[in-house]
Amino acid sequence: MSRCAIFVAVALLSLAGVGIGQQSAPAASPERKVMTRVAPAYPELARRMHIGGVVKVEALVRPNGTVKSARALGGHPVLVDAAISAVQKWKFEPAQSESTEVVQVSFEWSE
């Protein structure tokens, strides 16, 4: 093998080895701030049953800050629809691209 071929082979191997064992996690984008928050309508059934609590909602937010879609990640089933409906009306700060934001919507029962 000529010196030139050996040099090229060594160079290629060293370049290929640069990324070995260095798996980087996707960059975590900082949370986008909520600019406009709409309070959920307290479901009448929840009010009658004295149900309160927190619903965790995942919102897919467009670059302009409007909510494209939302889905519940957890919470009392009687409260979920009201929480999703409210979060779909929220407005987040603008960003360069779509992002997924996880928010919590609280329902406090009072007489």
Order of alpha helices (4+ residues) and beta strands (2+ residues): alpha-beta-alpha-beta-beta-alpha-beta-beta
